[in-house]
Amino acid sequence: MIERYAKLAGVHRIQAKGLRHSHASYLINDFNVDILMLSKRLGHSGPEITLRHYSHMYPNRDEVIAENITGHINIQTSKTNQVKFNGNQSI
């Protein structure tokens, strides 16, 4: 069936596992699907199997997280200090 439709489309024939890999790659790249959802969708027994095959497709995720949280954390320091320290005290 794949060969027949590849001929009709004028493209090279691809193996079924190639279609599966292309589908997974598409979900990761275009929809940023998380590894747990992808693992479930592919029918893997656990996410570690999915990570073994697709972890290379999740580069720089730490940088993406850092960019997303930049500006969302608001640190406010106290305007007054309750510690009395003049610099000459021994600890």
mmCIF file as gemmi writes it, N, C-alpha and C atoms, coordinates in Angstrom:
data_model
loop_
_atom_site.group_PDB
_atom_site.id
_atom_site.type_symbol
_atom_site.label_atom_id
_atom_site.label_alt_id
_atom_site.label_comp_id
_atom_site.label_asym_id
_atom_site.label_entity_id
_atom_site.label_seq_id
_atom_site.pdbx_PDB_ins_code
_atom_site.Cartn_x
_atom_site.Cartn_y
_atom_site.Cartn_z
_atom_site.occupancy
_atom_site.B_iso_or_equiv
_atom_site.pdbx_formal_charge
_atom_site.auth_seq_id
_atom_site.auth_asym_id
_atom_site.pdbx_PDB_model_num
ATOM 1 N N . MET Axp A 1 ? 0.816 -1.177 0 1 0 ? 1 A 1
ATOM 2 C CA . MET Axp A 1 ? 0 0 0 1 0 ? 1 A 1
ATOM 3 C C . MET Axp A 1 ? 0.875 1.263 0 1 0 ? 1 A 1
ATOM 4 N N . ILE Axp A 2 ? 1.939 1.252 0.82 1 0 ? 2 A 1
ATOM 5 C CA . ILE Axp A 2 ? 2.829 2.406 0.88 1 0 ? 2 A 1
ATOM 6 C C . ILE Axp A 2 ? 3.496 2.629 -0.474 1 0 ? 2 A 1
ATOM 7 N N . GLU Axp A 3 ? 3.907 1.536 -1.107 1 0 ? 3 A 1
ATOM 8 C CA . GLU Axp A 3 ? 4.569 1.645 -2.408 1 0 ? 3 A 1
ATOM 9 C C . GLU Axp A 3 ? 3.617 2.237 -3.456 1 0 ? 3 A 1
ATOM 10 N N . ARG Axp A 4 ? 2.396 1.794 -3.445 1 0 ? 4 A 1
ATOM 11 C CA . ARG Axp A 4 ? 1.407 2.281 -4.408 1 0 ? 4 A 1
ATOM 12 C C . ARG Axp A 4 ? 1.178 3.786 -4.252 1 0 ? 4 A 1
ATOM 13 N N . TYR Axp A 5 ? 0.992 4.233 -3.032 1 0 ? 5 A 1
ATOM 14 C CA . TYR Axp A 5 ? 0.75 5.667 -2.809 1 0 ? 5 A 1
ATOM 15 C C . TYR Axp A 5 ? 2.002 6.509 -3.017 1 0 ? 5 A 1
ATOM 16 N N . ALA Axp A 6 ? 3.162 5.943 -2.756 1 0 ? 6 A 1
ATOM 17 C CA . ALA Axp A 6 ? 4.409 6.659 -3.037 1 0 ? 6 A 1
ATOM 18 C C . ALA Axp A 6 ? 4.546 6.894 -4.54 1 0 ? 6 A 1
ATOM 19 N N . LYS Axp A 7 ? 4.196 5.883 -5.337 1 0 ? 7 A 1
ATOM 20 C CA . LYS Axp A 7 ? 4.232 6.042 -6.798 1 0 ? 7 A 1
ATOM 21 C C . LYS Axp A 7 ? 3.249 7.109 -7.255 1 0 ? 7 A 1
ATOM 22 N N . LEU Axp A 8 ? 2.035 7.057 -6.714 1 0 ? 8 A 1
ATOM 23 C CA . LEU Axp A 8 ? 1.022 8.049 -7.095 1 0 ? 8 A 1
ATOM 24 C C . LEU Axp A 8 ? 1.458 9.471 -6.73 1 0 ? 8 A 1
ATOM 25 N N . ALA Axp A 9 ? 2.137 9.612 -5.603 1 0 ? 9 A 1
ATOM 26 C CA . ALA Axp A 9 ? 2.577 10.937 -5.148 1 0 ? 9 A 1
ATOM 27 C C . ALA Axp A 9 ? 3.882 11.362 -5.798 1 0 ? 9 A 1
ATOM 28 N N . GLY Axp A 10 ? 4.566 10.407 -6.432 1 0 ? 10 A 1
ATOM 29 C CA . GLY Axp A 10 ? 5.837 10.716 -7.073 1 0 ? 10 A 1
ATOM 30 C C . GLY Axp A 10 ? 6.967 10.941 -6.078 1 0 ? 10 A 1
ATOM 31 N N . VAL Axp A 11 ? 6.909 10.217 -4.968 1 0 ? 11 A 1
ATOM 32 C CA . VAL Axp A 11 ? 7.962 10.326 -3.949 1 0 ? 11 A 1
ATOM 33 C C . VAL Axp A 11 ? 8.589 8.952 -3.727 1 0 ? 11 A 1
ATOM 34 N N . HIS Axp A 12 ? 9.75 8.951 -3.086 1 0 ? 12 A 1
ATOM 35 C CA . HIS Axp A 12 ? 10.404 7.688 -2.774 1 0 ? 12 A 1
ATOM 36 C C . HIS Axp A 12 ? 9.592 6.92 -1.741 1 0 ? 12 A 1
ATOM 37 N N . ARG Axp A 13 ? 9.64 5.608 -1.868 1 0 ? 13 A 1
ATOM 38 C CA . ARG Axp A 13 ? 8.939 4.748 -0.912 1 0 ? 13 A 1
ATOM 39 C C . ARG Axp A 13 ? 9.655 4.822 0.427 1 0 ? 13 A 1
ATOM 40 N N . ILE Axp A 14 ? 8.886 4.852 1.499 1 0 ? 14 A 1
ATOM 41 C CA . ILE Axp A 14 ? 9.438 4.885 2.844 1 0 ? 14 A 1
ATOM 42 C C . ILE Axp A 14 ? 8.888 3.684 3.608 1 0 ? 14 A 1
ATOM 43 N N . GLN Axp A 15 ? 9.683 3.14 4.496 1 0 ? 15 A 1
ATOM 44 C CA . GLN Axp A 15 ? 9.217 2.014 5.302 1 0 ? 15 A 1
ATOM 45 C C . GLN Axp A 15 ? 8.206 2.508 6.334 1 0 ? 15 A 1
ATOM 46 N N . ALA Axp A 16 ? 7.383 1.597 6.816 1 0 ? 16 A 1
ATOM 47 C CA . ALA Axp A 16 ? 6.355 1.955 7.8 1 0 ? 16 A 1
ATOM 48 C C . ALA Axp A 16 ? 6.982 2.558 9.052 1 0 ? 16 A 1
ATOM 49 N N . LYS Axp A 17 ? 8.129 2.028 9.499 1 0 ? 17 A 1
ATOM 50 C CA . LYS Axp A 17 ? 8.755 2.581 10.701 1 0 ? 17 A 1
ATOM 51 C C . LYS Axp A 17 ? 9.244 4.007 10.443 1 0 ? 17 A 1
ATOM 52 N N . GLY Axp A 18 ? 9.555 4.328 9.18 1 0 ? 18 A 1
ATOM 53 C CA . GLY Axp A 18 ? 9.922 5.691 8.826 1 0 ? 18 A 1
ATOM 54 C C . GLY Axp A 18 ? 8.739 6.636 8.954 1 0 ? 18 A 1
ATOM 55 N N . LEU Axp A 19 ? 7.56 6.159 8.601 1 0 ? 19 A 1
ATOM 56 C CA . LEU Axp A 19 ? 6.352 6.961 8.769 1 0 ? 19 A 1
ATOM 57 C C . LEU Axp A 19 ? 6.088 7.221 10.243 1 0 ? 19 A 1
ATOM 58 N N . ARG Axp A 20 ? 6.291 6.199 11.058 1 0 ? 20 A 1
ATOM 59 C CA . ARG Axp A 20 ? 6.099 6.323 12.506 1 0 ? 20 A 1
ATOM 60 C C . ARG Axp A 20 ? 7.071 7.349 13.072 1 0 ? 20 A 1
ATOM 61 N N . HIS Axp A 21 ? 8.331 7.267 12.657 1 0 ? 21 A 1
ATOM 62 C CA . HIS Axp A 21 ? 9.349 8.197 13.137 1 0 ? 21 A 1
ATOM 63 C C . HIS Axp A 21 ? 9.041 9.616 12.651 1 0 ? 21 A 1
ATOM 64 N N . SER Axp A 22 ? 8.606 9.745 11.412 1 0 ? 22 A 1
ATOM 65 C CA . SER Axp A 22 ? 8.256 11.059 10.871 1 0 ? 22 A 1
ATOM 66 C C . SER Axp A 22 ? 7.093 11.671 11.648 1 0 ? 22 A 1
ATOM 67 N N . HIS Axp A 23 ? 6.118 10.845 11.99 1 0 ? 23 A 1
ATOM 68 C CA . HIS Axp A 23 ? 4.966 11.317 12.756 1 0 ? 23 A 1
ATOM 69 C C . HIS Axp A 23 ? 5.416 11.82 14.128 1 0 ? 23 A 1
ATOM 70 N N . ALA Axp A 24 ? 6.254 11.055 14.803 1 0 ? 24 A 1
ATOM 71 C CA . ALA Axp A 24 ? 6.752 11.451 16.122 1 0 ? 24 A 1
ATOM 72 C C . ALA Axp A 24 ? 7.572 12.74 16.02 1 0 ? 24 A 1
ATOM 73 N N . SER Axp A 25 ? 8.413 12.824 15.02 1 0 ? 25 A 1
ATOM 74 C CA . SER Axp A 25 ? 9.234 14.021 14.809 1 0 ? 25 A 1
ATOM 75 C C . SER Axp A 25 ? 8.365 15.242 14.55 1 0 ? 25 A 1
ATOM 76 N N . TYR Axp A 26 ? 7.331 15.063 13.775 1 0 ? 26 A 1
ATOM 77 C CA . TYR Axp A 26 ? 6.396 16.147 13.464 1 0 ? 26 A 1
ATOM 78 C C . TYR Axp A 26 ? 5.72 16.649 14.743 1 0 ? 26 A 1
ATOM 79 N N . LEU Axp A 27 ? 5.285 15.722 15.584 1 0 ? 27 A 1
ATOM 80 C CA . LEU Axp A 27 ? 4.62 16.109 16.83 1 0 ? 27 A 1
ATOM 81 C C . LEU Axp A 27 ? 5.571 16.876 17.752 1 0 ? 27 A 1
ATOM 82 N N . ILE Axp A 28 ? 6.816 16.453 17.804 1 0 ? 28 A 1
ATOM 83 C CA . ILE Axp A 28 ? 7.802 17.121 18.654 1 0 ? 28 A 1
ATOM 84 C C . ILE Axp A 28 ? 8.117 18.507 18.111 1 0 ? 28 A 1
ATOM 85 N N . ASN Axp A 29 ? 8.434 18.6 16.84 1 0 ? 29 A 1
ATOM 86 C CA . ASN Axp A 29 ? 8.891 19.864 16.255 1 0 ? 29 A 1
ATOM 87 C C . ASN Axp A 29 ? 7.784 20.9 16.095 1 0 ? 29 A 1
ATOM 88 N N . ASP Axp A 30 ? 6.627 20.488 15.648 1 0 ? 30 A 1
ATOM 89 C CA . ASP Axp A 30 ? 5.578 21.463 15.349 1 0 ? 30 A 1
ATOM 90 C C . ASP Axp A 30 ? 4.603 21.7 16.499 1 0 ? 30 A 1
ATOM 91 N N . PHE Axp A 31 ? 4.482 20.749 17.399 1 0 ? 31 A 1
ATOM 92 C CA . PHE Axp A 31 ? 3.499 20.882 18.471 1 0 ? 31 A 1
ATOM 93 C C . PHE Axp A 31 ? 4.117 20.791 19.869 1 0 ? 31 A 1
ATOM 94 N N . ASN Axp A 32 ? 5.448 20.624 19.924 1 0 ? 32 A 1
ATOM 95 C CA . ASN Axp A 32 ? 6.168 20.568 21.202 1 0 ? 32 A 1
ATOM 96 C C . ASN Axp A 32 ? 5.526 19.558 22.165 1 0 ? 32 A 1
ATOM 97 N N . VAL Axp A 33 ? 5.146 18.412 21.649 1 0 ? 33 A 1
ATOM 98 C CA . VAL Axp A 33 ? 4.506 17.373 22.455 1 0 ? 33 A 1
ATOM 99 C C . VAL Axp A 33 ? 5.491 16.883 23.508 1 0 ? 33 A 1
ATOM 100 N N . ASP Axp A 34 ? 5.012 16.759 24.744 1 0 ? 34 A 1
ATOM 101 C CA . ASP Axp A 34 ? 5.903 16.289 25.799 1 0 ? 34 A 1
ATOM 102 C C . ASP Axp A 34 ? 6.152 14.789 25.665 1 0 ? 34 A 1
ATOM 103 N N . ILE Axp A 35 ? 7.204 14.347 26.285 1 0 ? 35 A 1
ATOM 104 C CA . ILE Axp A 35 ? 7.675 12.968 26.119 1 0 ? 35 A 1
ATOM 105 C C . ILE Axp A 35 ? 6.678 11.939 26.652 1 0 ? 35 A 1
ATOM 106 N N . LEU Axp A 36 ? 5.929 12.273 27.707 1 0 ? 36 A 1
ATOM 107 C CA . LEU Axp A 36 ? 4.954 11.324 28.251 1 0 ? 36 A 1
ATOM 108 C C . LEU Axp A 36 ? 3.8 11.095 27.282 1 0 ? 36 A 1
ATOM 109 N N . MET Axp A 37 ? 3.315 12.174 26.683 1 0 ? 37 A 1
ATOM 110 C CA . MET Axp A 37 ? 2.224 12.05 25.709 1 0 ? 37 A 1
ATOM 111 C C . MET Axp A 37 ? 2.694 11.292 24.475 1 0 ? 37 A 1
ATOM 112 N N . LEU Axp A 38 ? 3.899 11.59 24.011 1 0 ? 38 A 1
ATOM 113 C CA . LEU Axp A 38 ? 4.438 10.91 22.837 1 0 ? 38 A 1
ATOM 114 C C . LEU Axp A 38 ? 4.622 9.425 23.119 1 0 ? 38 A 1
ATOM 115 N N . SER Axp A 39 ? 5.126 9.106 24.294 1 0 ? 39 A 1
ATOM 116 C CA . SER Axp A 39 ? 5.327 7.709 24.678 1 0 ? 39 A 1
ATOM 117 C C . SER Axp A 39 ? 4.006 6.942 24.666 1 0 ? 39 A 1
ATOM 118 N N . LYS Axp A 40 ? 2.983 7.571 25.222 1 0 ? 40 A 1
ATOM 119 C CA . LYS Axp A 40 ? 1.666 6.937 25.248 1 0 ? 40 A 1
ATOM 120 C C . LYS Axp A 40 ? 1.119 6.764 23.834 1 0 ? 40 A 1
ATOM 121 N N . ARG Axp A 41 ? 1.27 7.797 23.019 1 0 ? 41 A 1
ATOM 122 C CA . ARG Axp A 41 ? 0.749 7.76 21.652 1 0 ? 41 A 1
ATOM 123 C C . ARG Axp A 41 ? 1.432 6.682 20.809 1 0 ? 41 A 1
ATOM 124 N N . LEU Axp A 42 ? 2.746 6.508 21.027 1 0 ? 42 A 1
ATOM 125 C CA . LEU Axp A 42 ? 3.487 5.507 20.268 1 0 ? 42 A 1
ATOM 126 C C . LEU Axp A 42 ? 3.314 4.093 20.827 1 0 ? 42 A 1
ATOM 127 N N . GLY Axp A 43 ? 2.714 3.996 22.008 1 0 ? 43 A 1
ATOM 128 C CA . GLY Axp A 43 ? 2.476 2.683 22.608 1 0 ? 43 A 1
ATOM 129 C C . GLY Axp A 43 ? 3.691 2.089 23.29 1 0 ? 43 A 1
ATOM 130 N N . HIS Axp A 44 ? 4.65 2.947 23.653 1 0 ? 44 A 1
ATOM 131 C CA . HIS Axp A 44 ? 5.826 2.455 24.362 1 0 ? 44 A 1
ATOM 132 C C . HIS Axp A 44 ? 5.439 2.089 25.791 1 0 ? 44 A 1
ATOM 133 N N . SER Axp A 45 ? 6.158 1.141 26.362 1 0 ? 45 A 1
ATOM 134 C CA . SER Axp A 45 ? 5.837 0.701 27.72 1 0 ? 45 A 1
ATOM 135 C C . SER Axp A 45 ? 6.24 1.736 28.764 1 0 ? 45 A 1
ATOM 136 N N . GLY Axp A 46 ? 7.11 2.668 28.393 1 0 ? 46 A 1
ATOM 137 C CA . GLY Axp A 46 ? 7.509 3.722 29.321 1 0 ? 46 A 1
ATOM 138 C C . GLY Axp A 46 ? 8.219 4.836 28.584 1 0 ? 46 A 1
ATOM 139 N N . PRO Axp A 47 ? 8.296 6.015 29.203 1 0 ? 47 A 1
ATOM 140 C CA . PRO Axp A 47 ? 8.916 7.162 28.529 1 0 ? 47 A 1
ATOM 141 C C . PRO Axp A 47 ? 10.416 6.998 28.3 1 0 ? 47 A 1
ATOM 142 N N . GLU Axp A 48 ? 11.06 6.126 29.072 1 0 ? 48 A 1
ATOM 143 C CA . GLU Axp A 48 ? 12.499 5.926 28.872 1 0 ? 48 A 1
ATOM 144 C C . GLU Axp A 48 ? 12.798 5.341 27.488 1 0 ? 48 A 1
ATOM 145 N N . ILE Axp A 49 ? 11.898 4.533 26.97 1 0 ? 49 A 1
ATOM 146 C CA . ILE Axp A 49 ? 12.075 3.985 25.624 1 0 ? 49 A 1
ATOM 147 C C . ILE Axp A 49 ? 11.937 5.106 24.593 1 0 ? 49 A 1
ATOM 148 N N . THR Axp A 50 ? 10.951 5.951 24.782 1 0 ? 50 A 1
ATOM 149 C CA . THR Axp A 50 ? 10.746 7.081 23.871 1 0 ? 50 A 1
ATOM 150 C C . THR Axp A 50 ? 11.946 8.02 23.922 1 0 ? 50 A 1
ATOM 151 N N . LEU Axp A 51 ? 12.434 8.304 25.114 1 0 ? 51 A 1
ATOM 152 C CA . LEU Axp A 51 ? 13.601 9.178 25.256 1 0 ? 51 A 1
ATOM 153 C C . LEU Axp A 51 ? 14.826 8.593 24.572 1 0 ? 51 A 1
ATOM 154 N N . ARG Axp A 52 ? 14.973 7.288 24.627 1 0 ? 52 A 1
ATOM 155 C CA . ARG Axp A 52 ? 16.12 6.64 23.985 1 0 ? 52 A 1
ATOM 156 C C . ARG Axp A 52 ? 16.139 6.935 22.482 1 0 ? 52 A 1
ATOM 157 N N . HIS Axp A 53 ? 14.961 7.019 21.881 1 0 ? 53 A 1
ATOM 158 C CA . HIS Axp A 53 ? 14.88 7.215 20.436 1 0 ? 53 A 1
ATOM 159 C C . HIS Axp A 53 ? 14.72 8.677 20.002 1 0 ? 53 A 1
ATOM 160 N N . TYR Axp A 54 ? 14.154 9.515 20.874 1 0 ? 54 A 1
ATOM 161 C CA . TYR Axp A 54 ? 13.807 10.872 20.452 1 0 ? 54 A 1
ATOM 162 C C . TYR Axp A 54 ? 14.411 11.984 21.308 1 0 ? 54 A 1
ATOM 163 N N . SER Axp A 55 ? 15.262 11.675 22.251 1 0 ? 55 A 1
ATOM 164 C CA . SER Axp A 55 ? 15.815 12.72 23.125 1 0 ? 55 A 1
ATOM 165 C C . SER Axp A 55 ? 16.619 13.751 22.344 1 0 ? 55 A 1
ATOM 166 N N . HIS Axp A 56 ? 17.228 13.34 21.242 1 0 ? 56 A 1
ATOM 167 C CA . HIS Axp A 56 ? 18.005 14.281 20.429 1 0 ? 56 A 1
ATOM 168 C C . HIS Axp A 56 ? 17.13 15.369 19.815 1 0 ? 56 A 1
ATOM 169 N N . MET Axp A 57 ? 15.832 15.174 19.812 1 0 ? 57 A 1
ATOM 170 C CA . MET Axp A 57 ? 14.926 16.152 19.222 1 0 ? 57 A 1
ATOM 171 C C . MET Axp A 57 ? 14.461 17.19 20.244 1 0 ? 57 A 1
ATOM 172 N N . TYR Axp A 58 ? 14.952 17.087 21.467 1 0 ? 58 A 1
ATOM 173 C CA . TYR Axp A 58 ? 14.6 18.037 22.513 1 0 ? 58 A 1
ATOM 174 C C . TYR Axp A 58 ? 15.828 18.843 22.936 1 0 ? 58 A 1
ATOM 175 N N . PRO Axp A 59 ? 16.536 19.473 21.999 1 0 ? 59 A 1
ATOM 176 C CA . PRO Axp A 59 ? 17.723 20.238 22.391 1 0 ? 59 A 1
ATOM 177 C C . PRO Axp A 59 ? 17.336 21.584 23.001 1 0 ? 59 A 1
ATOM 178 N N . ASN Axp A 60 ? 18.207 22.098 23.845 1 0 ? 60 A 1
ATOM 179 C CA . ASN Axp A 60 ? 18.074 23.45 24.404 1 0 ? 60 A 1
ATOM 180 C C . ASN Axp A 60 ? 16.765 23.688 25.139 1 0 ? 60 A 1
ATOM 181 N N . ARG Axp A 61 ? 16.173 22.665 25.707 1 0 ? 61 A 1
ATOM 182 C CA . ARG Axp A 61 ? 14.912 22.858 26.435 1 0 ? 61 A 1
ATOM 183 C C . ARG Axp A 61 ? 15.122 23.719 27.674 1 0 ? 61 A 1
ATOM 184 N N . ASP Axp A 62 ? 16.289 23.609 28.313 1 0 ? 62 A 1
ATOM 185 C CA . ASP Axp A 62 ? 16.566 24.45 29.479 1 0 ? 62 A 1
ATOM 186 C C . ASP Axp A 62 ? 16.564 25.921 29.096 1 0 ? 62 A 1
ATOM 187 N N . GLU Axp A 63 ? 17.104 26.236 27.94 1 0 ? 63 A 1
ATOM 188 C CA . GLU Axp A 63 ? 17.128 27.626 27.488 1 0 ? 63 A 1
ATOM 189 C C . GLU Axp A 63 ? 15.721 28.138 27.22 1 0 ? 63 A 1
ATOM 190 N N . VAL Axp A 64 ? 14.875 27.298 26.676 1 0 ? 64 A 1
ATOM 191 C CA . VAL Axp A 64 ? 13.489 27.686 26.403 1 0 ? 64 A 1
ATOM 192 C C . VAL Axp A 64 ? 12.77 27.971 27.719 1 0 ? 64 A 1
ATOM 193 N N . ILE Axp A 65 ? 12.982 27.112 28.712 1 0 ? 65 A 1
ATOM 194 C CA . ILE Axp A 65 ? 12.358 27.319 30.018 1 0 ? 65 A 1
ATOM 195 C C . ILE Axp A 65 ? 12.856 28.618 30.632 1 0 ? 65 A 1
ATOM 196 N N . ALA Axp A 66 ? 14.16 28.851 30.57 1 0 ? 66 A 1
ATOM 197 C CA . ALA Axp A 66 ? 14.725 30.076 31.137 1 0 ? 66 A 1
ATOM 198 C C . ALA Axp A 66 ? 14.136 31.315 30.463 1 0 ? 66 A 1
ATOM 199 N N . GLU Axp A 67 ? 13.979 31.278 29.158 1 0 ? 67 A 1
ATOM 200 C CA . GLU Axp A 67 ? 13.381 32.41 28.443 1 0 ? 67 A 1
ATOM 201 C C . GLU Axp A 67 ? 11.927 32.622 28.851 1 0 ? 67 A 1
ATOM 202 N N . ASN Axp A 68 ? 11.21 31.515 29.053 1 0 ? 68 A 1
ATOM 203 C CA . ASN Axp A 68 ? 9.795 31.622 29.401 1 0 ? 68 A 1
ATOM 204 C C . ASN Axp A 68 ? 9.577 32.192 30.803 1 0 ? 68 A 1
ATOM 205 N N . ILE Axp A 69 ? 10.459 31.871 31.742 1 0 ? 69 A 1
ATOM 206 C CA . ILE Axp A 69 ? 10.253 32.359 33.103 1 0 ? 69 A 1
ATOM 207 C C . ILE Axp A 69 ? 10.916 33.703 33.365 1 0 ? 69 A 1
ATOM 208 N N . THR Axp A 70 ? 11.731 34.18 32.443 1 0 ? 70 A 1
ATOM 209 C CA . THR Axp A 70 ? 12.377 35.478 32.619 1 0 ? 70 A 1
ATOM 210 C C . THR Axp A 70 ? 11.311 36.56 32.758 1 0 ? 70 A 1
ATOM 211 N N . GLY Axp A 71 ? 11.418 37.299 33.825 1 0 ? 71 A 1
ATOM 212 C CA . GLY Axp A 71 ? 10.469 38.374 34.071 1 0 ? 71 A 1
ATOM 213 C C . GLY Axp A 71 ? 9.237 37.95 34.847 1 0 ? 71 A 1
ATOM 214 N N . HIS Axp A 72 ? 9.052 36.665 35.089 1 0 ? 72 A 1
ATOM 215 C CA . HIS Axp A 72 ? 7.882 36.186 35.824 1 0 ? 72 A 1
ATOM 216 C C . HIS Axp A 72 ? 8.135 36.077 37.322 1 0 ? 72 A 1
ATOM 217 N N . ILE Axp A 73 ? 9.382 36.146 37.724 1 0 ? 73 A 1
ATOM 218 C CA . ILE Axp A 73 ? 9.717 36.073 39.139 1 0 ? 73 A 1
ATOM 219 C C . ILE Axp A 73 ? 10.011 37.484 39.619 1 0 ? 73 A 1
ATOM 220 N N . ASN Axp A 74 ? 9.251 37.918 40.602 1 0 ? 74 A 1
ATOM 221 C CA . ASN Axp A 74 ? 9.414 39.264 41.12 1 0 ? 74 A 1
ATOM 222 C C . ASN Axp A 74 ? 9.966 39.165 42.542 1 0 ? 74 A 1
ATOM 223 N N . ILE Axp A 75 ? 11.217 39.546 42.709 1 0 ? 75 A 1
ATOM 224 C CA . ILE Axp A 75 ? 11.86 39.494 44.021 1 0 ? 75 A 1
ATOM 225 C C . ILE Axp A 75 ? 11.825 40.891 44.617 1 0 ? 75 A 1
ATOM 226 N N . GLN Axp A 76 ? 11.233 40.988 45.791 1 0 ? 76 A 1
ATOM 227 C CA . GLN Axp A 76 ? 11.185 42.264 46.485 1 0 ? 76 A 1
ATOM 228 C C . GLN Axp A 76 ? 11.965 42.131 47.785 1 0 ? 76 A 1
ATOM 229 N N . THR Axp A 77 ? 12.955 42.961 47.928 1 0 ? 77 A 1
ATOM 230 C CA . THR Axp A 77 ? 13.739 42.941 49.167 1 0 ? 77 A 1
ATOM 231 C C . THR Axp A 77 ? 13.1 43.887 50.177 1 0 ? 77 A 1
ATOM 232 N N . SER Axp A 78 ? 13.381 43.645 51.428 1 0 ? 78 A 1
ATOM 233 C CA . SER Axp A 78 ? 12.834 44.466 52.497 1 0 ? 78 A 1
ATOM 234 C C . SER Axp A 78 ? 13.415 45.868 52.435 1 0 ? 78 A 1
ATOM 235 N N . LYS Axp A 79 ? 12.582 46.841 52.717 1 0 ? 79 A 1
ATOM 236 C CA . LYS Axp A 79 ? 13.043 48.23 52.715 1 0 ? 79 A 1
ATOM 237 C C . LYS Axp A 79 ? 13.813 48.565 53.997 1 0 ? 79 A 1
ATOM 238 N N . THR Axp A 80 ? 13.566 47.804 55.037 1 0 ? 80 A 1
ATOM 239 C CA . THR Axp A 80 ? 14.273 48.031 56.296 1 0 ? 80 A 1
ATOM 240 C C . THR Axp A 80 ? 15.008 46.767 56.7 1 0 ? 80 A 1
ATOM 241 N N . ASN Axp A 81 ? 16.077 46.943 57.425 1 0 ? 81 A 1
ATOM 242 C CA . ASN Axp A 81 ? 16.879 45.824 57.89 1 0 ? 81 A 1
ATOM 243 C C . ASN Axp A 81 ? 16.747 45.729 59.403 1 0 ? 81 A 1
ATOM 244 N N . GLN Axp A 82 ? 16.405 44.562 59.911 1 0 ? 82 A 1
ATOM 245 C CA . GLN Axp A 82 ? 16.216 44.39 61.344 1 0 ? 82 A 1
ATOM 246 C C . GLN Axp A 82 ? 17.501 43.952 62.041 1 0 ? 82 A 1
ATOM 247 N N . VAL Axp A 83 ? 18.553 43.713 61.282 1 0 ? 83 A 1
ATOM 248 C CA . VAL Axp A 83 ? 19.825 43.294 61.855 1 0 ? 83 A 1
ATOM 249 C C . VAL Axp A 83 ? 20.643 44.543 62.171 1 0 ? 83 A 1
ATOM 250 N N . LYS Axp A 84 ? 21.083 44.648 63.425 1 0 ? 84 A 1
ATOM 251 C CA . LYS Axp A 84 ? 21.92 45.764 63.849 1 0 ? 84 A 1
ATOM 252 C C . LYS Axp A 84 ? 23.373 45.322 63.757 1 0 ? 84 A 1
ATOM 253 N N . PHE Axp A 85 ? 24.092 45.816 62.758 1 0 ? 85 A 1
ATOM 254 C CA . PHE Axp A 85 ? 25.464 45.397 62.545 1 0 ? 85 A 1
ATOM 255 C C . PHE Axp A 85 ? 26.263 46.618 62.109 1 0 ? 85 A 1
ATOM 256 N N . ASN Axp A 86 ? 27.341 46.906 62.879 1 0 ? 86 A 1
ATOM 257 C CA . ASN Axp A 86 ? 28.127 48.068 62.537 1 0 ? 86 A 1
ATOM 258 C C . ASN Axp A 86 ? 29.482 47.7 61.935 1 0 ? 86 A 1
ATOM 259 N N . GLY Axp A 87 ? 29.729 46.407 61.736 1 0 ? 87 A 1
ATOM 260 C CA . GLY Axp A 87 ? 30.958 45.955 61.086 1 0 ? 87 A 1
ATOM 261 C C . GLY Axp A 87 ? 32.075 45.61 62.041 1 0 ? 87 A 1
ATOM 262 N N . ASN Axp A 88 ? 31.927 45.914 63.335 1 0 ? 88 A 1
ATOM 263 C CA . ASN Axp A 88 ? 32.987 45.643 64.293 1 0 ? 88 A 1
ATOM 264 C C . ASN Axp A 88 ? 32.651 44.483 65.232 1 0 ? 88 A 1
ATOM 265 N N . GLN Axp A 89 ? 31.561 43.801 65.016 1 0 ? 89 A 1
ATOM 266 C CA . GLN Axp A 89 ? 31.155 42.728 65.912 1 0 ? 89 A 1
ATOM 267 C C . GLN Axp A 89 ? 31.801 41.425 65.491 1 0 ? 89 A 1
ATOM 268 N N . SER Axp A 90 ? 32.156 40.616 66.458 1 0 ? 90 A 1
ATOM 269 C CA . SER Axp A 90 ? 32.703 39.293 66.146 1 0 ? 90 A 1
ATOM 270 C C . SER Axp A 90 ? 31.566 38.293 66.121 1 0 ? 90 A 1
ATOM 271 N N . ILE Axp A 91 ? 31.717 37.317 65.277 1 0 ? 91 A 1
ATOM 272 C CA . ILE Axp A 91 ? 30.648 36.331 65.108 1 0 ? 91 A 1
ATOM 273 C C . ILE Axp A 91 ? 30.937 35.101 65.946 1 0 ? 91 A 1
